Amino acid sequence: MAVAGVGAIAVARARTPRQAAATGWSRVVEVGYPAIAPASPFPPGPLARLLVAGAARMNKGIDLVADLAGRLARRGDGVELLVQTTGKRRSGGRGNRESAAIEALGRSGMRGLRLDPGAPDRAEYAARFRGALVLTPYDPAKFADNVSGIALDALLHGAPVVATAGSWQARVVERFGAGTVMRRWDADSLEAAVDEARARWDEVTAGAQRAAAALREEHDPVHLVRALAQGAR
């Protein structure tokens, strides 16, 4: 997040501080996307579930998740797959493609599948990260620079993440070894990344603990508050 100001200070949507400065801001300070971390991450433990949190959207790979469920069913894999199937945040609605993907999930025959049509409260949302491998198979073109709140929350809670190469969260995952990266935005790569994370579970959970410690400080909202306070003087 770039915080910039000419006389006063404001939030500017820019990929880099240099780009913000090029638009005419005289003072630019870069701060991490503000996020409130839990008191401590969940301790490492056995895999409890695969988790897809947040609204079901095509650009977040809900169709790839449906394909994964079918593949796991055919393999006889009994892992739990918890998928939040709520619509888009503003409208609450879904398009035809999202609806078709959710219907495909229901037809997958995966015995560990849990579809949740409601949005959990904050406590339940956080609890789902315990023992979870969090799937964020997002469109890399749409999420190259967008901070994923789901991925950030997952890592702050000590949950490793599967991410698409080229996305913001993929860079964080690679930085800490806190999960695995899909080399392409397709179902084959999602299945391979999930299998790799499960095979290296002790490694990726250790990486998620490292990420939680570092990101807690980097994304502390105090950095934004200080930048705003300094700019107001």
N, C-alpha and C positions, 0 to 999 in steps of 0.2 A: 504494500500500500504506500503510495506516495502522498505525503502531506506537503502542501505548497502554499505560498502566500505572497501577495504584493501589498504591503502595508498591513493587511490582516492575514489570517491563515485560513486555509480551506482544504478540503479533501479533493484531490484531483484524480480522475480515473486515467492512469497512464501506466504503461508497462514498466517504465524505468524512470528514475529521477531525472535523467538527462532529457527524456521525452517531455516530462512535465516542465522542465526549465525552458525547453525550446518553444513552449506555447506562450512564454512571457512572464512566468513566475520568477520573482527575484530571489526567493529563498525556498529551497526544496529539501525536505528531510524524509528519508525512507524509514518506515516502521513496519513491523510485522503485523499481519492481519490480527486484530485483537480477538482473543479467545480466553475464556475463563477455564482454567484447568481444574481437575478434581484435586482433592487434598493429596492424593497419591494414586499412581496407576494401579490397576489390578495386578496382583502378582502373577508371574508365569505359571501356567498349569496346562493340563491336557486340552486338546481341541474340543470345544463344546459344540460349535456350530459354524456354518458358513452364514454370513449375515449380509443382507442387502437392505440398507437403511435409506430413508428419504423417499420422496415421491417417485413413482414409477414413470420413467420417461425414456423415449427412444434414444436420446443423446446420452443417456446414462446406461445404455446397454441392456435394457430390460429384455430385449429379444435374445441377446446372448445368454442371459441368465436362464431363460426358458429352454434354450438349446442345451445348456449345461445340465439342467434338471433331468431332461430326457436321457442324456448320456449317463448320468449317475444312476438313473433307474435301470437302464439296460445293463449296467455293471453290477447291479445288486448292492450298490453302496448305501449303507444305512446312515450316513452322516445327516445331521439336521441341517436343513436349508431354510432359514427364516427370511422371508421377503416381505417388506412393507409395500403394499399395493395402492396406497393413497394416490389421488390425482395431483395435478400441478397445484402448487401452494396457493396461488392467487385465485384461480377459478374453482379448484377442487375437481375439475373435469379431466377426462382423458380422451385422446384421439383414438381413431379406429385401430391404428397400429399398436398402440399401447394396450388397448383392450384385447386385441388378438394375441399379443404376447402373454398376457395374464391368463387368458383362456388356455393357451398352450401349456403354461405352467401347471394349471389344474389337471390337464389331461396327461401329464408326463408319467404318472404312476409312481413317482418317487416317494418312497414310504416315509422319508424324513422331512418332507416338504411341509412348511407352515406358511400360509398366506395370511397376512394381517392387513385388513382393509382400513384400519384406523391408525391415526398418528398417536404414538405412545406419549405419555407425559414425560417430563424431564427425567424423573427417577428411573422409569422403566427404560427409556431411551438409553441412559447411561449403563444400566444393568446388562443390556444386551451385548455390550462390548466384552464382558467377562468371558474369556476363553474363546473369543470369536476370531475367525479369519474374515476380514471385512472386504467385500468385493466392490470395487469401484471401476468397472469396465467402461469408462466414459470415453466419449468421442474425443480423440486428441486434438482435432481441429477446433472444437468448442472450448476445451478445457486446457489449452496449452499454457495459459497464464492465469486462469481463474483459480483462486484458492478454493479447494473443496472443503466445506465445513464438515462433511461426513468423515472424510479421510483425516482431517486435523483432529476432530474429536476422538476418532478411533485411536490414533497414535498417542494422544494425550492420556488416554485410558490404558495404554499398553497393549493395544490390539494391533497385530500386523495387518497389512493391507495388500491386496492385489490391485495393481493399477496398470493403465495403458501407457505404453511408451510414448513420450512426447507430452504428457500431461504434467501439471504442477506436482501432483502427488507422486508420480513416478520418480521425479527428481529427488523428492524427500525420501522415498523408499530406498532408492539406490544410495543416497548419502549415508543412511544409517544401517542398511541391510535389514530394514524393517518390513520385509514382505518380498513379493516377487513382481516382476514386470511382464506384461503381455507385449510381445514384440510386434504384433499386428492387432488391429481392432476387429477380431473375429472369434468365433466360438472355439476353434481349435486352439488358439492362443490362450483363451480364458481357461479351458480345461487343463492345458499344460501348466499354466501358472499356478492354478489351484493345486494340482498334483505336486508341483515342485515345493510349494509352501508347506504342504502337509508332510512331505518327505523331509523337509528341513525345519520342522516345527520348532525345535529347541533354538536353532540359530535365529529364525525370524522373530521369535518372541523376545529373545535377548536384544535384538536390534530395536524392537518396538520399545523396550524399556529405555534404551539409550535415547531414542527419539523423544520419548515422553519427558525425560529430564531436560534435554536441550530446548525443545519446543515450548515447554512451560515458561522458560525465561524469554525466549525470542518473541513469543506471541502474547506476553503479558500486556493487558490493556493499559498498564501504567505508562508504557512507552508512548502511546497515542495521547494520553492525558498530558504528559510532560511536553510533548511537541506542540500541542494546542496551547498550553499555558505559556510556553516560551514565545510563541508567535503572537499572542495577545498583548504582550508587553510592548 
